[in-house]
Amino acid sequence: MRCAFGKNVGTAARVKRGQRVISIQVNADHYLTARDALRKASMKFPTPCTIRLIRGHEHLKGLI
């Protein structure tokens, strides 16, 4: 019985709730572009996603 398990049909990642999937680091002037890019990337995932700002709140006053 060669190849008894057949072919792979896809790939998957085992991600727990609250685990980071994508992280990026940008300057404050590119923040809005990066946030929009992450929003568009989140549409490709089959689960709801949130975008969180970890550091740099003080540099983004007026942009958030």
Buried (B, 14 or more C-beta within 10 A) or exposed (E): EEEEEEEEEEEEEEEEEEEEEEEEEEEEEEBEEBBEBBEEBBEEEEEEEEEEEEEEEEEEEEEE
